[in-house]
Amino acid sequence: MHSTLIVARLEPDSAEQVAGLFGAFDGTTMPHRMGTRRRQLFSYRGLYFHLQDFDGDDGGERIERARTDPRFVAISDDLKPFITPYDPATWRTPADAMAERFYHWTAR
């Protein structure tokens, strides 16, 4: 399984709207198209954490292919009032907001 963690800034009191947008998006065929197995959203002191798990190891490639889908473009636009880059000076694409995993453990 492949996982990504996006870190950004979350507008105060917007978690419910963001959850609603993702609820509608996840009700479409897009998660299947992207290979999304699970999505979890977290907030902490104005920060936004978007943890997404994918089937297989090609999650990043599948997201890149889905980025031109009108539904992907629409949710990206709809989220703009609520979520902003953690570091706007260095953000160009969602890949610039992805945390780098430096440790992993799995129970056997």
Backbone torsions as a table, in degrees:
resi	resn	phi	psi	omega
1	MET	NA	142.3	177.8
2	HIS	-107.6	137.2	178.3
3	SER	-126.3	147.5	171.5
4	THR	-129.2	149.7	176.0
5	LEU	-130.7	113.8	177.7
6	ILE	-96.6	134.0	178.8
7	VAL	-117.2	129.7	-179.6
8	ALA	-151.1	-171.7	176.6
9	ARG	-106.7	140.8	-176.7
10	LEU	-115.7	128.9	176.9
11	GLU	-62.9	141.0	179.4
12	PRO	-55.9	142.2	175.7
13	ASP	59.8	27.4	-179.2
14	SER	-111.5	3.1	-177.0
15	ALA	-58.1	-39.9	-178.4
16	GLU	-64.5	-41.6	178.4
17	GLN	-65.5	-42.8	179.7
18	VAL	-63.5	-43.8	178.1
19	ALA	-61.0	-39.8	178.3
20	GLY	-63.9	-41.6	177.9
21	LEU	-62.5	-44.7	179.3
22	PHE	-70.6	-33.2	176.6
23	GLY	-60.3	-43.5	178.0
24	ALA	-67.1	-42.7	179.5
25	PHE	-62.9	-44.2	-178.2
26	ASP	-71.5	-13.6	175.5
27	GLY	-82.7	-2.4	177.7
28	THR	-96.9	-172.0	177.1
29	THR	-84.0	-2.1	-175.8
30	MET	-60.4	-45.0	179.0
31	PRO	-56.8	-40.9	178.4
32	HIS	-63.9	-43.3	-180.0
33	ARG	-60.4	-37.8	-178.4
34	MET	-85.6	-9.1	-178.4
35	GLY	79.6	19.3	-178.5
36	THR	-70.5	126.0	177.7
37	ARG	-97.2	-37.9	-178.2
38	ARG	-154.4	142.7	175.1
39	ARG	-128.2	132.9	175.7
40	GLN	-132.0	135.5	178.3
41	LEU	-115.2	135.5	-179.9
42	PHE	-131.9	153.1	171.8
43	SER	-132.6	149.0	177.2
44	TYR	-155.7	112.9	175.1
45	ARG	46.9	51.6	176.5
46	GLY	84.7	1.0	177.3
47	LEU	-102.8	152.6	-178.4
48	TYR	-119.7	131.1	178.2
49	PHE	-125.8	124.6	-176.6
50	HIS	-120.0	102.7	-179.6
51	LEU	-98.7	124.9	-177.5
52	GLN	-131.1	130.2	178.0
53	ASP	-109.6	140.3	-176.2
54	PHE	-123.5	150.8	170.0
55	ASP	-67.7	138.3	176.6
56	GLY	69.9	-166.3	-177.0
57	ASP	-110.3	10.3	-175.8
58	ASP	-108.3	26.5	-177.8
59	GLY	-56.5	-44.6	-179.6
60	GLY	-62.5	-40.0	179.2
61	GLU	-67.3	-39.9	-179.6
62	ARG	-68.0	-36.7	176.6
63	ILE	-64.2	-43.4	179.2
64	GLU	-57.9	-41.3	179.3
65	ARG	-68.5	-31.9	-177.9
66	ALA	-81.8	-15.2	-173.5
67	ARG	-58.7	-22.9	-180.0
68	THR	-91.0	-6.0	178.1
69	ASP	-65.0	134.0	-178.5
70	PRO	-55.1	-31.4	178.3
71	ARG	-69.4	-37.4	177.1
72	PHE	-67.6	-44.9	178.0
73	VAL	-60.8	-42.3	-177.9
74	ALA	-64.7	-45.8	-179.0
75	ILE	-67.5	-35.6	177.1
76	SER	-60.1	-44.2	178.2
77	ASP	-67.3	-41.2	-178.7
78	ASP	-65.4	-28.6	-179.2
79	LEU	-81.3	-17.7	-175.0
80	LYS	-54.3	-37.9	179.2
81	PRO	-68.8	-18.4	-172.9
82	PHE	-107.8	-28.8	-175.1
83	ILE	-125.4	128.7	178.7
84	THR	-126.2	156.9	-179.2
85	PRO	-58.0	145.4	175.1
86	TYR	-61.8	-43.8	178.4
87	ASP	-129.4	91.3	-176.3
88	PRO	-58.5	-25.9	-177.9
89	ALA	-68.7	-25.7	-176.5
90	THR	-113.2	-3.2	-176.3
91	TRP	-82.4	126.6	174.2
92	ARG	-124.6	-39.8	179.4
93	THR	-140.3	168.3	177.7
94	PRO	-55.5	-27.7	178.7
95	ALA	-60.6	-26.5	179.2
96	ASP	-74.8	-7.8	-179.9
97	ALA	-110.1	4.7	-176.6
98	MET	-86.9	129.5	176.9
99	ALA	-70.3	152.1	178.0
100	GLU	-102.4	121.7	179.2
101	ARG	-73.8	131.6	179.1
102	PHE	-120.4	1.1	175.4
103	TYR	-157.2	142.9	178.5
104	HIS	-148.9	138.7	176.1
105	TRP	-139.4	141.0	177.8
106	THR	-132.6	134.3	176.3
107	ALA	-69.7	147.2	179.0
108	ARG	-100.2	NA	NA
